[in-house]
């Protein structure tokens, strides 16, 4: 699923699906139709993005509003809206920085960019303290891969099917989503090996759950690292944003395997970092520290694009190479937005708040949807959680059409979110959401699921 103009549509959903046609028929305002037509005419078309589903005219706090004045709580936001939209402190900081210093050419430094690099090194655990900025998460992941090659003298990678690490050639190569790997003439990055990801509700290795499997998924990582012998890095999402939580001990086992075989461990925290899961970094739940972590999306406060690589200090070995020459590498305006974002998260205790509200949401959903036949699983961490809609609770076969109908019911009731992995209602509200708004959104989801279940 991809968001464009605030609304979302599901992976694999046709532009003429029954649910979409029905929703459009109920909202036939001319302003929306006109802007969608102009969009379709002006932009290159691509899967999951253009043409668009609807429009957006305003965004403030947890709310988005379309050209017809319809308002929706946004529980997707492309994972940029940890602070909601237009947070007043971030807006004020950006305005002030525009007056102070609006741009910094590469090879010149500036106070605000250095302060941001120092701040990221200070909040990252272990020896993660050397930083490089990029303009997007895909670029950050490619910088991390380049640095891994420089540090190890190897070129192979190990990553996971179904993962998303960006749309660039390198990022798409290590990613495992078919949409971002298909339609490209010729080969992707060589040496990009993949294994099945952890997923205890639908284990690729045939086990019913983590209590009986001996962490077969982690042992497969160790097996491939041993057989290949020359892997530069394992790159992965510490918690899959679909969402899927890793089984206990998984990342400890993978980190140990990386150390044994000389591979670096890179965690892509672009959607999950900065407090979303109830910790500043999702990997902190699992008691491991990677060799590198990438951040992005919410780092710019939901306003400006900025991403970062934070690496172990001893991995600063690429001084003779160009691993990330970006025009806006030390842009003071984007850096100021990121600094203010970090300050708001810390001063308002938003990571702890996400942990508390997430526990509340999961408990509410589990109680309200207990025994509903189309609900296969309810899972997540912090304010990134999901409800799996299934055709059969034994096989966990995804019920895509049912999930789509639920989505449009929720949209009618004023709630927008994302459908992941075909049929998982993925709910990712801003960390600043009020308890009453969260409860209202959960009621919308519960009512829509129960209505679909009959």
C-alpha positions as CSV (number, residue, x, y, z in Angstrom):
1,X,0.0,0.0,0.0
2,X,1.2,3.5,-0.7
3,X,-0.1,6.8,0.5
4,X,-0.6,9.7,-2.0
5,X,-2.5,12.8,-1.0
6,X,-3.3,11.3,2.4
7,X,-5.5,8.4,1.4
8,X,-4.2,4.9,1.1
9,X,-4.9,1.9,-1.0
10,X,-4.0,-1.7,-0.6
11,X,-1.2,-3.7,-2.1
12,X,-2.4,-5.3,-5.3
13,X,-5.6,-3.4,-5.3
14,X,-7.0,-2.5,-8.7
15,X,-7.8,1.1,-9.5
16,X,-11.3,-0.2,-10.3
17,X,-11.9,-2.5,-7.3
18,X,-15.5,-2.8,-6.1
19,X,-14.7,-1.2,-2.7
20,X,-13.0,1.8,-4.3
21,X,-15.7,2.3,-6.9
22,X,-18.3,2.2,-4.1
23,X,-16.4,4.7,-2.0
24,X,-15.9,7.1,-4.9
25,X,-19.6,6.9,-5.8
26,X,-20.5,8.1,-2.3
27,X,-18.1,11.0,-2.6
28,X,-18.5,12.4,-6.1
29,X,-17.6,16.0,-5.5
30,X,-16.2,17.9,-8.5
31,X,-13.2,19.4,-6.7
32,X,-11.9,15.9,-5.9
33,X,-12.6,14.5,-9.4
34,X,-10.9,17.5,-11.0
35,X,-7.7,17.3,-9.0
36,X,-7.4,13.6,-9.3
37,X,-7.7,13.9,-13.1
38,X,-5.0,16.6,-13.3
39,X,-2.8,14.4,-11.1
40,X,-3.2,11.4,-13.4
41,X,-2.4,13.6,-16.4
42,X,0.7,15.3,-14.9
43,X,2.5,12.5,-13.1
44,X,4.2,9.4,-14.3
45,X,2.1,6.4,-13.3
46,X,3.5,3.7,-11.0
47,X,2.1,0.9,-8.9
48,X,0.8,1.8,-5.5
49,X,1.1,5.6,-6.0
50,X,-0.3,7.2,-9.2
51,X,-3.1,7.5,-10.1
52,X,-4.2,8.5,-6.6
53,X,-7.2,7.5,-4.5
54,X,-8.2,10.9,-3.2
55,X,-6.8,14.4,-2.3
56,X,-5.5,16.4,0.6
57,X,-6.0,20.1,1.2
58,X,-4.9,20.4,4.9
59,X,-3.0,18.5,7.5
60,X,-2.8,19.4,11.2
61,X,-2.0,17.3,14.2
62,X,-3.4,13.8,13.7
63,X,-5.9,15.0,11.0
64,X,-5.9,15.3,7.3
65,X,-8.6,17.0,5.3
66,X,-9.5,16.5,1.6
67,X,-10.7,19.1,-0.9
68,X,-14.3,18.5,0.0
69,X,-13.7,19.2,3.7
70,X,-13.9,15.6,4.8
71,X,-11.6,15.0,7.8
72,X,-9.7,11.8,8.7
73,X,-7.5,10.7,11.6
74,X,-4.4,9.6,9.8
75,X,-3.0,6.3,11.2
76,X,-0.5,5.9,8.3
77,X,1.3,9.1,7.4
78,X,4.1,7.3,5.6
79,X,5.6,6.9,9.1
80,X,6.7,10.6,9.1
81,X,4.1,12.0,11.5
82,X,5.4,11.0,14.9
83,X,4.7,14.5,16.1
84,X,1.6,14.9,14.0
85,X,1.4,17.4,11.1
86,X,2.6,20.9,11.4
87,X,3.9,20.7,15.0
88,X,4.2,24.3,16.1
89,X,7.7,23.9,17.6
90,X,9.1,22.3,14.5
91,X,7.4,25.0,12.3
92,X,8.8,27.8,14.4
93,X,12.3,26.2,14.4
94,X,12.3,25.9,10.6
95,X,11.1,29.6,10.1
96,X,13.9,30.8,12.5
97,X,16.5,28.7,10.7
98,X,15.5,30.1,7.3
99,X,16.3,33.6,8.6
100,X,19.6,32.5,10.2
101,X,21.2,30.2,7.5
102,X,19.2,28.6,4.7
103,X,21.8,26.4,3.0
104,X,25.3,25.1,3.5
105,X,27.3,24.0,0.4
106,X,29.1,20.6,0.8
107,X,32.6,20.8,2.3
108,X,31.4,23.7,4.5
109,X,30.0,22.8,7.9
110,X,27.6,24.7,10.2
111,X,26.6,24.7,13.8
112,X,23.2,23.2,13.5
113,X,24.3,20.2,11.4
114,X,27.1,19.4,13.8
115,X,24.7,19.6,16.7
116,X,22.3,17.2,15.1
117,X,25.1,14.7,14.4
118,X,26.2,15.0,18.1
119,X,22.6,14.6,19.3
120,X,22.1,11.4,17.3
121,X,25.3,9.9,18.6
122,X,24.3,10.8,22.1
123,X,20.9,9.0,21.9
124,X,22.2,5.9,20.1
125,X,23.3,3.1,22.4
126,X,26.7,1.5,22.4
127,X,29.4,3.0,20.2
128,X,27.0,4.2,17.5
129,X,28.3,7.7,17.2
130,X,29.6,8.5,13.7
131,X,26.9,10.1,11.4
132,X,26.2,10.9,7.8
133,X,23.0,12.6,6.6
134,X,21.1,12.0,3.4
135,X,17.8,13.2,2.0
136,X,15.9,9.9,2.2
137,X,15.9,6.5,3.8
138,X,16.7,4.7,0.6
139,X,19.9,6.7,0.2
140,X,20.7,6.2,3.9
141,X,20.5,2.4,3.4
142,X,22.7,2.6,0.3
143,X,25.3,4.6,2.3
144,X,25.3,1.9,5.0
145,X,25.8,-0.8,2.3
146,X,28.7,1.2,0.8
147,X,30.3,1.6,4.2
148,X,29.9,-2.1,4.9
149,X,31.8,-2.9,1.7
150,X,34.5,-0.5,2.5
151,X,34.9,-1.8,6.1
152,X,34.8,-5.5,5.2
153,X,36.3,-5.7,1.7
154,X,33.3,-7.9,0.8
155,X,30.3,-7.2,-1.4
156,X,27.6,-9.7,-0.5
157,X,24.5,-9.0,1.6
158,X,22.0,-11.0,3.4
159,X,18.5,-9.7,3.9
160,X,14.9,-10.8,4.0
161,X,12.1,-11.5,1.6
162,X,9.1,-9.1,2.1
163,X,11.4,-6.4,3.5
164,X,11.4,-2.8,2.2
165,X,14.6,-0.8,2.3
166,X,13.9,1.8,-0.4
167,X,13.4,2.2,-4.1
168,X,17.0,2.8,-5.3
169,X,18.7,0.0,-7.2
170,X,20.8,-1.0,-4.2
171,X,18.0,-0.6,-1.7
172,X,15.6,-2.5,-3.9
173,X,18.1,-5.3,-4.4
174,X,18.4,-6.0,-0.7
175,X,14.7,-5.3,-0.2
176,X,12.3,-8.2,-0.7
177,X,9.0,-6.6,-1.8
178,X,8.2,-7.8,-5.3
179,X,6.7,-4.5,-6.3
180,X,10.1,-2.8,-6.0
181,X,12.0,-5.6,-7.7
182,X,9.8,-6.2,-10.7
183,X,9.6,-4.4,-14.0
184,X,13.4,-3.6,-14.0
185,X,15.2,-4.8,-17.1
186,X,18.4,-6.5,-16.2
187,X,19.9,-7.6,-13.0
188,X,19.8,-5.9,-9.6
189,X,22.7,-5.6,-7.2
190,X,24.9,-8.8,-7.4
191,X,25.5,-10.8,-4.2
192,X,22.1,-9.9,-2.6
193,X,21.0,-13.1,-0.8
194,X,17.7,-13.4,0.9
195,X,16.1,-15.7,3.5
196,X,12.5,-16.0,4.8
197,X,11.8,-13.4,7.6
198,X,10.6,-14.2,11.1
199,X,6.8,-14.6,11.3
200,X,5.7,-16.7,14.1
201,X,2.0,-16.6,13.0
202,X,2.9,-18.0,9.6
203,X,6.3,-19.6,9.9
204,X,8.1,-20.3,6.6
205,X,10.0,-23.1,8.3
206,X,6.9,-25.1,9.3
207,X,6.9,-24.5,13.0
208,X,3.8,-23.4,15.1
209,X,5.6,-20.8,17.2
210,X,8.8,-19.7,19.0
211,X,8.4,-22.1,21.9
212,X,8.9,-25.2,19.7
213,X,11.0,-24.0,16.8
214,X,14.5,-23.4,18.3
215,X,14.6,-20.2,16.3
216,X,14.8,-21.9,12.9
217,X,14.6,-18.5,11.2
218,X,17.7,-17.2,13.0
219,X,19.5,-20.5,12.4
220,X,18.9,-20.1,8.7
221,X,20.7,-16.7,8.8
222,X,23.6,-18.4,10.5
223,X,23.5,-21.2,7.9
224,X,23.7,-18.8,4.9
225,X,26.4,-16.7,6.5
226,X,28.5,-19.8,7.0
227,X,27.9,-21.3,3.6
228,X,28.5,-18.0,1.8
229,X,31.5,-17.1,3.9
230,X,32.0,-13.6,2.5
231,X,28.9,-11.6,3.4
232,X,29.6,-8.0,4.2
233,X,26.4,-7.2,6.0
234,X,23.0,-8.4,7.2
235,X,20.5,-5.6,6.7
236,X,17.0,-5.9,8.3
237,X,14.1,-4.2,9.9
238,X,14.4,-4.9,13.7
239,X,10.6,-5.1,13.8
240,X,8.8,-5.6,10.5
241,X,6.6,-2.7,9.8
242,X,3.7,-4.9,8.5
243,X,3.8,-5.2,11.6
244,X,5.5,-8.4,12.9
245,X,7.4,-8.6,16.2
246,X,10.5,-10.8,16.3
247,X,10.4,-13.9,18.5
248,X,12.4,-13.6,21.8
249,X,16.1,-14.2,21.3
250,X,15.9,-13.8,17.5
251,X,18.2,-10.8,17.1
252,X,20.6,-12.0,19.8
253,X,21.1,-15.2,17.8
254,X,21.5,-13.2,14.5
255,X,24.0,-10.8,16.0
256,X,26.1,-13.6,17.4
257,X,26.0,-15.3,13.9
258,X,27.2,-12.0,12.3
259,X,30.1,-11.7,14.8
260,X,31.1,-15.3,14.1
261,X,31.2,-14.9,10.4
262,X,32.5,-11.3,10.1
263,X,29.4,-9.7,8.8
264,X,28.1,-6.3,9.9
265,X,24.6,-5.9,11.2
266,X,22.6,-3.0,9.8
267,X,19.2,-2.1,11.3
268,X,16.8,-0.1,9.1
269,X,14.9,1.9,11.7
270,X,13.4,4.3,9.2
271,X,9.8,3.5,10.0
272,X,10.2,2.1,13.5
273,X,12.8,4.4,15.1
274,X,12.5,7.6,17.2
275,X,10.0,6.3,19.8
276,X,7.4,4.7,17.6
277,X,7.6,1.2,19.3
278,X,7.9,2.5,22.8
279,X,11.7,2.8,22.8
280,X,13.8,5.3,21.0
281,X,15.0,2.5,18.8
282,X,13.0,-0.7,18.1
283,X,16.1,-2.9,18.5
284,X,16.4,-1.8,22.2
285,X,13.5,-4.2,22.9
286,X,15.7,-7.1,21.9
287,X,18.9,-6.3,23.8
288,X,21.2,-5.9,20.9
289,X,23.2,-3.1,19.3
290,X,23.8,-3.2,15.6
291,X,27.0,-2.0,13.8
292,X,24.9,0.6,11.9
293,X,21.4,2.0,12.1
294,X,19.6,4.1,9.6
295,X,16.9,6.7,10.4
296,X,14.6,8.8,8.3
297,X,10.9,9.6,7.7
298,X,9.9,11.1,11.1
299,X,13.4,12.6,11.6
300,X,12.2,15.7,9.7
301,X,9.3,16.3,12.0
302,X,6.7,15.4,9.3
303,X,7.7,18.4,7.3
304,X,11.2,18.1,5.7
305,X,13.1,15.2,4.2
306,X,16.2,14.1,6.1
307,X,17.7,10.7,6.9
308,X,20.8,9.5,8.6
309,X,23.3,6.7,9.0
310,X,24.7,6.2,12.5
311,X,27.6,3.9,12.6
312,X,30.1,2.5,15.1
313,X,33.0,4.8,15.6
314,X,35.6,2.3,14.4
315,X,33.7,2.0,11.1
316,X,34.9,5.5,10.0
317,X,37.1,3.9,7.4
318,X,35.9,5.4,4.1
319,X,37.8,8.8,4.2
320,X,39.3,8.1,0.8
321,X,36.0,7.2,-0.8
322,X,32.8,9.0,-1.6
323,X,30.1,7.0,0.1
324,X,27.4,9.6,0.2
325,X,28.0,12.9,-1.6
326,X,24.6,14.6,-1.2
327,X,23.9,18.2,-2.1
328,X,21.8,18.7,1.1
329,X,24.1,16.6,3.2
330,X,24.5,19.3,5.9
331,X,21.4,21.4,5.1
332,X,20.9,23.6,8.2
333,X,17.1,23.8,7.7
334,X,16.5,20.1,7.6
335,X,18.9,19.6,10.4
336,X,17.1,22.2,12.5
337,X,13.8,20.4,11.9
338,X,15.4,17.1,13.1
339,X,16.9,18.7,16.2
340,X,13.6,20.1,17.2
341,X,11.9,16.8,16.5
342,X,14.4,15.0,18.8
343,X,13.8,17.7,21.5
344,X,10.1,17.3,21.4
345,X,10.3,13.5,21.6
346,X,12.6,13.7,24.6
347,X,10.9,16.6,26.5
348,X,7.4,15.3,26.1
349,X,8.4,11.7,26.9
350,X,6.8,10.4,23.6
351,X,8.6,7.1,23.5
352,X,7.3,6.1,27.0
353,X,3.9,7.5,26.0
354,X,3.9,5.3,22.9
355,X,4.6,2.2,25.0
356,X,1.7,3.0,27.4
357,X,-0.8,3.9,24.6
358,X,0.3,0.9,22.6
359,X,-0.3,-1.5,25.4
360,X,-3.7,0.1,26.0
361,X,-4.6,-0.3,22.3
362,X,-3.5,-3.9,21.9
363,X,-5.5,-4.9,25.1
364,X,-8.6,-3.1,23.8
365,X,-8.4,-4.7,20.4
366,X,-7.8,-8.2,21.8
367,X,-10.8,-7.9,24.1
368,X,-13.1,-6.4,21.6
369,X,-12.2,-8.7,18.8
370,X,-11.9,-11.9,20.8
371,X,-13.6,-14.8,19.0
372,X,-14.2,-12.8,15.7
373,X,-13.7,-15.4,13.0
374,X,-11.9,-13.2,10.5
375,X,-9.3,-12.0,12.9
376,X,-6.2,-14.1,12.7
377,X,-3.8,-12.1,14.9
378,X,-3.4,-8.8,16.8
379,X,0.2,-7.7,17.2
380,X,2.6,-4.9,17.5
381,X,4.8,-2.7,19.7
382,X,4.1,0.8,20.9
383,X,2.0,2.8,18.5
384,X,2.7,0.4,15.5
385,X,0.2,-2.4,15.7
386,X,-2.0,-4.4,13.4
387,X,-5.1,-6.6,13.0
388,X,-4.7,-9.5,10.6
389,X,-7.8,-10.3,8.6
390,X,-8.0,-13.9,7.4
391,X,-10.2,-16.2,5.4
392,X,-9.3,-19.1,7.7
393,X,-7.9,-18.9,11.2
394,X,-6.1,-22.3,10.8
395,X,-4.3,-21.6,7.6
396,X,-4.0,-17.8,8.2
397,X,-4.9,-17.3,4.5
398,X,-5.2,-13.5,4.0
399,X,-8.7,-12.1,3.3
400,X,-7.7,-9.3,1.0
401,X,-11.2,-8.3,-0.2
402,X,-12.5,-8.3,3.3
403,X,-9.6,-6.1,4.6
404,X,-10.3,-3.7,1.7
405,X,-14.0,-3.4,2.6
406,X,-13.1,-2.8,6.3
407,X,-10.6,-0.1,5.2
408,X,-13.3,1.8,3.3
409,X,-15.8,1.5,6.1
410,X,-13.2,3.0,8.4
411,X,-12.5,5.8,5.9
412,X,-16.2,6.6,5.8
413,X,-16.1,6.9,9.6
414,X,-13.1,9.2,9.5
415,X,-10.1,7.0,9.9
416,X,-7.3,6.4,7.3
417,X,-4.6,3.7,7.7
418,X,-2.6,1.3,5.7
419,X,-3.2,-2.3,4.7
420,X,0.1,-4.3,4.7
421,X,0.9,-7.9,3.6
422,X,-2.4,-8.0,1.7
423,X,-4.7,-8.1,4.6
424,X,-3.2,-6.6,7.8
425,X,-4.9,-3.4,9.1
426,X,-1.8,-1.6,10.0
427,X,-2.4,1.2,12.5
428,X,0.4,3.7,13.2
429,X,-1.0,6.9,14.9
430,X,1.2,9.9,15.8
431,X,2.9,9.7,19.2
432,X,1.0,12.9,20.2
433,X,-2.5,11.4,19.7
434,X,-4.9,12.0,22.6
435,X,-6.4,9.1,24.5
436,X,-9.9,10.0,23.5
437,X,-9.0,10.1,19.8
438,X,-7.2,6.8,20.1
439,X,-10.2,5.2,21.7
440,X,-12.5,6.6,19.0
441,X,-10.3,5.3,16.3
442,X,-10.1,1.8,17.9
443,X,-13.9,1.8,18.1
444,X,-14.1,2.6,14.4
445,X,-11.8,-0.4,13.6
446,X,-13.7,-2.7,15.9
447,X,-17.1,-1.8,14.5
448,X,-15.9,-2.2,10.9
449,X,-14.3,-5.6,11.6
450,X,-17.4,-6.8,13.3
451,X,-19.6,-5.6,10.5
452,X,-17.5,-7.5,8.0
453,X,-17.5,-10.6,10.1
454,X,-21.3,-10.4,10.2
